[in-house]
């Protein structure tokens, strides 16, 4: 897989985030700040259609290559600012993987007022978590906050030690 600069979302985090969204085969899903497209690719097997959105050229190039490599046809890759693109997308659920314009992005998702709109914010910064929770609580859509810590086994002197990854926060919201 190709990765743009930044930290790609780990497969375990993707699995938990998508399970919290409870994506159905009739759902339209948006991956906001799609980076390498790994979340979009995972969601494409669950959702009817996926919109992968990023405003960085390197992310669009990486996601495009990864989507083509996987031969996936139900993903539309959109380059641009999410706050401009999102109002025109009729979606059921979303994954927010970037913190740029997070307040405006969340307000757009909340304004859609779809009866079953669901979204998950993935964050590494406590400040992003605080912003997401504040907006969700103010709009009565906060569901759950998770801190996920993954450690991976590595060989050490003929044995195995665990090396921790940075913790990830998932803020779950929805109607």
Secondary structure, DSSP 4 states (H G I P E B T S, - for coil): ----SSPPPPHHHHHHHHHHHT--TT-EEEEET-TTSHHHHHHHTTSSEEEEEE--HHHHHHHHHHHHHTT--SEEEEES-HHHHGGG---SEEEE---TTHHHHHHHHHHT--TT-EEEEEESSHHHHHHHHHHHHHTT-EEEEEEE--EEEEEETTEEEEEEPPPEEEEEEE-
